[in-house]
Amino acid sequence: MLSDTTRSRLVLAVLVAVALVLLVVDARPGGDPVTSIARSGGEMVFAPTAAGVGLVSGPFTRLYEGFSAGPEAADRIAELEDANAELESELQAARIDDHRAEKLDDMLHLSGRGAYEVVPAQAVTRTTARGYAHTATLDVGTESGVEPDMTVVNGDGLVGRVIDAGKRTATVKLATDVNSSVGARLEDSRKIGAITGGSVPGGPKADMTLELFDMEAPIDQGDRVVTLGSREGAPFVPGVPIGTVDEVQVAPGALSRIARITPAVDFAALDVVGVVVKGPAEDPRDSVLPPKPDPEGDQ
């Protein structure tokens, strides 16, 4: 640190005088050699000092700039963030609408193939009602013609059946419920059985299980299963895809063959469904099933 002496004050006065001269010289236009030399010399003398001052004053300068632009900049940033959030919300809503429109189209195609008259609905909640483990609530009810013991489908297949209906809502017991039982038939055959939700004693762990009554009936992995249909179509109309055979098991001493079924419907992502308010005049057989995958097309 410089001591407060006559020598230090003299040096300081000289530096101030040189600075003033450089300010005057630097303000002059043109590329005069003399002024260029003077500028270079001044930079050599003052550069270290200027760098030190810059390091110290830099944070304060930025802080000042932040304060000077603070309120207006903060308001503008907030506006942009709000606009961005609104745009993202609109885009998400558009994606949801597109997704639901696609699911509705799939469901209408399925109902058209089976000649089912349906009331479109949305599965708004998954809930537990009346002791049932797997149920869903729909946003339609008796005002839309929905009654208990009506089949519920989506664009992929069987969802379940209506067990309760109010004016504007209905409760559906899903086909994966442990108390659910659906008469079923193997594709391309007259072999029948029953689909139950979950596993059965002696059977493999499953979301759905098929018990085929004929022990000699041929059944293989990949075989598809549809609803057999109930009397007058209640609670199940015929021909609705239920799922695909995943594993076949024969238990010793069993009176039926057991198969684990992979559901046609993704029950974890239920959204747009249809309540069948009127069944087909004739059994659609296997016409509701989608085309079988082409083995040659996978090669």
C-alpha positions in Angstrom: 0.0 0.0 0.0 1.3 3.5 -0.8 2.2 5.7 2.2 0.7 9.2 2.4 4.0 11.0 1.6 5.0 13.9 -0.6 6.5 11.4 -3.1 3.2 9.4 -3.4 1.1 12.5 -3.8 3.5 13.6 -6.6 3.2 10.3 -8.4 -0.6 10.5 -8.1 -0.7 14.0 -9.5 1.5 12.9 -12.5 -0.8 10.0 -13.3 -3.9 12.2 -13.1 -2.2 14.7 -15.5 -1.3 12.0 -17.9 -4.8 10.6 -17.8 -6.2 14.0 -18.8 -3.8 14.3 -21.7 -4.8 10.9 -22.9 -8.5 11.7 -22.8 -7.9 14.7 -25.0 -5.6 12.8 -27.4 -8.0 9.8 -27.6 -10.9 12.2 -28.5 -9.1 13.4 -31.6 -10.1 11.7 -34.9 -7.7 10.2 -37.3 -4.7 7.9 -37.1 -1.9 10.3 -36.3 1.3 8.4 -35.3 1.9 10.6 -32.3 -1.5 10.0 -30.8 -1.3 6.3 -31.5 2.0 6.1 -29.6 0.5 8.1 -26.8 -2.6 5.8 -26.6 -0.3 2.7 -26.5 1.8 4.1 -23.8 -1.2 5.1 -21.7 -2.7 1.6 -22.1 0.6 0.0 -20.8 0.5 2.3 -17.8 -3.1 2.1 -16.9 -4.1 -1.4 -18.0 -3.1 -3.2 -14.8 -4.9 -0.6 -12.7 -8.0 -0.7 -14.9 -8.1 -4.5 -14.7 -8.0 -4.4 -10.9 -10.7 -1.8 -10.8 -12.8 -3.9 -13.2 -12.5 -7.0 -11.1 -13.7 -5.1 -8.0 -16.4 -3.1 -9.6 -17.8 -5.8 -12.0 -20.2 -7.4 -9.5 -21.5 -4.0 -8.5 -22.0 -3.0 -12.1 -24.0 -6.1 -12.9 -26.0 -5.6 -9.7 -26.8 -2.1 -10.6 -27.8 -3.1 -14.1 -30.1 -5.8 -12.6 -31.7 -3.3 -10.3 -32.2 -0.7 -13.1 -33.9 -3.2 -15.4 -35.5 -5.3 -12.6 -39.2 -4.4 -12.3 -39.9 -4.2 -16.1 -37.7 -7.2 -16.9 -39.3 -9.3 -14.1 -42.8 -8.3 -15.4 -41.9 -9.2 -18.9 -40.4 -12.6 -17.9 -43.6 -13.3 -15.9 -45.7 -12.5 -18.9 -43.6 -14.8 -21.2 -43.8 -17.6 -18.6 -47.5 -17.3 -18.3 -47.9 -17.3 -22.1 -45.7 -20.3 -22.4 -47.6 -22.2 -19.8 -50.9 -21.4 -21.5 -49.5 -22.5 -24.9 -48.2 -25.8 -23.4 -51.7 -26.3 -21.8 -53.4 -25.8 -25.1 -51.0 -28.1 -26.9 -51.6 -30.8 -24.2 -55.4 -30.4 -24.5 -55.1 -30.7 -28.3 -53.0 -33.9 -27.9 -55.6 -35.3 -25.5 -58.5 -34.4 -27.9 -56.6 -36.0 -30.8 -56.0 -39.1 -28.7 -59.6 -39.4 -27.6 -60.9 -38.8 -31.2 -58.6 -41.6 -32.3 -59.9 -43.9 -29.5 -63.5 -43.0 -30.3 -63.0 -43.8 -34.0 -61.5 -47.2 -33.0 -64.5 -47.9 -30.7 -67.0 -47.0 -33.4 -65.2 -49.2 -35.9 -65.4 -52.1 -33.5 -69.1 -51.5 -32.8 -69.7 -51.2 -36.6 -68.1 -54.6 -37.3 -70.2 -56.2 -34.5 -73.4 -54.3 -35.3 -73.5 -53.1 -31.7 -75.5 -49.9 -31.0 -73.4 -48.0 -28.5 -73.5 -44.9 -26.3 -70.0 -43.3 -26.2 -68.7 -42.5 -22.7 -65.5 -41.6 -20.9 -64.1 -43.7 -18.0 -63.6 -40.8 -15.6 -62.4 -42.7 -12.4 -61.3 -46.0 -11.2 -62.9 -46.8 -7.9 -64.0 -49.6 -5.5 -67.7 -50.0 -5.2 -69.8 -52.7 -3.5 -66.8 -54.8 -2.7 -65.6 -55.0 -6.3 -61.9 -54.6 -6.7 -61.8 -53.5 -10.3 -64.5 -51.0 -11.3 -64.7 -47.8 -13.3 -67.1 -44.9 -13.3 -68.5 -43.6 -16.7 -69.9 -40.2 -17.4 -73.2 -41.5 -18.8 -76.3 -42.9 -17.2 -80.0 -43.7 -17.5 -80.6 -40.4 -19.2 -78.5 -41.7 -22.1 -80.2 -45.1 -22.1 -77.6 -46.9 -20.0 -78.9 -49.6 -17.7 -77.4 -52.4 -15.5 -76.2 -55.6 -17.3 -75.1 -53.8 -20.5 -71.8 -54.7 -22.2 -69.0 -52.1 -22.2 -66.4 -52.1 -24.9 -63.6 -49.9 -26.3 -61.8 -50.0 -29.6 -59.8 -53.1 -28.6 -62.4 -55.3 -27.0 -64.3 -56.2 -23.8 -64.1 -53.7 -20.9 -66.8 -55.2 -18.6 -70.4 -54.8 -17.8 -72.6 -52.1 -16.2 -73.5 -53.0 -12.6 -75.2 -49.8 -11.5 -76.5 -46.7 -13.3 -77.6 -43.3 -12.1 -79.0 -40.5 -14.2 -75.6 -39.2 -15.4 -73.1 -41.8 -14.3 -72.7 -45.6 -14.3 -70.4 -48.1 -12.6 -68.7 -50.8 -14.6 -67.3 -54.0 -13.2 -64.2 -54.6 -15.3 -63.5 -58.0 -16.9 -60.3 -58.2 -14.8 -62.3 -58.2 -11.5 -61.9 -61.4 -9.5 -65.7 -61.7 -9.3 -66.2 -61.3 -13.1 -67.2 -64.3 -15.2 -67.7 -64.1 -18.9 -68.8 -66.9 -21.3 -66.1 -67.3 -23.9 -65.4 -69.1 -27.2 -62.2 -69.9 -28.9 -61.7 -68.3 -32.4 -62.5 -70.6 -35.3 -64.1 -73.2 -33.1 -67.2 -74.0 -31.1 -65.1 -74.8 -28.0 -66.4 -72.8 -25.1 -65.3 -72.0 -21.6 -65.4 -69.2 -19.0 -63.1 -66.2 -18.5 -62.6 -65.1 -14.9 -60.8 -62.1 -13.7 -57.4 -62.8 -12.1 -56.0 -66.3 -11.3 -57.9 -69.4 -10.4 -56.8 -72.1 -7.9 -54.1 -74.2 -9.5 -53.7 -71.8 -12.4 -50.9 -69.4 -13.4 -50.9 -65.9 -12.1 -52.9 -63.9 -14.6 -55.1 -60.8 -15.2 -57.6 -63.1 -16.8 -57.9 -66.9 -16.9 -59.8 -69.1 -19.4 -61.2 -72.4 -18.2 -62.0 -74.5 -21.2 -64.6 -77.2 -20.5 -63.4 -79.7 -23.1 -60.2 -81.3 -21.9 -59.5 -82.6 -25.4 -60.1 -79.3 -27.2 -57.0 -78.1 -29.1 -55.7 -74.8 -27.7 -52.4 -73.1 -28.3 -50.5 -70.0 -27.4 -51.7 -67.1 -29.6 -55.3 -68.4 -29.9 -57.8 -65.6 -29.5 -61.0 -65.6 -27.4 -64.3 -63.7 -27.9 -67.5 -63.4 -25.8 -69.9 -66.3 -26.3 -72.9 -64.0 -25.7 -75.7 -64.1 -23.1 -79.4 -64.6 -23.5 -80.8 -61.5 -25.2 -77.4 -60.0 -25.0 -77.4 -59.2 -21.3 -75.0 -58.8 -19.8 -72.7 -59.7 -22.7 -73.2 -59.5 -26.4 -71.5 -62.1 -28.6 -68.3 -61.7 -30.6 -66.4 -59.1 -28.5 -62.6 -59.7 -28.4 -61.5 -60.7 -24.9 -57.9 -61.5 -25.2 -55.2 -63.9 -26.4 -54.0 -67.2 -25.0 -50.6 -66.7 -23.4 -50.0 -70.0 -21.5 -51.9 -73.3 -21.4 -51.8 -75.5 -18.3 -53.4 -78.8 -17.5 -53.6 -79.5 -13.8 -53.6 -83.1 -12.6 -57.2 -84.3 -11.9 -58.6 -81.1 -13.3 -62.0 -81.1 -15.0 -61.0 -78.3 -17.4 -58.0 -76.9 -19.2 -56.7 -73.6 -17.9 -55.1 -70.9 -20.0 -53.6 -67.5 -19.0 -55.2 -64.8 -21.1 -53.6 -61.5 -22.1 -56.5 -59.0 -22.2 -57.2 -57.3 -25.5 -57.9 -54.0 -23.5 -55.2 -52.0 -21.7 -57.1 -51.6 -18.4 -54.4 -49.3 -17.0 -55.2 -46.7 -19.7 -59.0 -46.7 -20.0 -60.5 -43.6 -21.5 -63.1 -43.6 -24.3 -65.5 -46.6 -24.1 -68.9 -47.5 -25.4 -71.9 -49.0 -23.6 -73.8 -51.4 -25.9 -77.4 -50.4 -25.5 -78.5 -52.8 -28.3 -76.9 -56.0 -29.4 -76.7 -57.4 -32.9 -79.5 -59.3 -34.6 -77.1 -62.2 -35.4 -73.9 -63.4 -33.8 -71.0 -61.7 -35.6 -68.8 -64.7 -34.8 -65.2 -63.7 -35.4 -65.8 -60.7 -37.6 -65.1 -58.2 -34.8 -61.5 -59.6 -34.3 -58.8 -57.6 -36.1 -57.0 -59.4 -38.9 -54.4 -61.9 -37.8 -50.8 -60.8 -38.1 -49.1 -62.0 -41.3 -46.2 -64.3 -40.3 -44.5 -63.6 -43.6 -44.8 -59.8 -43.0 -42.7 -60.1 -39.9 -39.8 -61.6 -41.7 
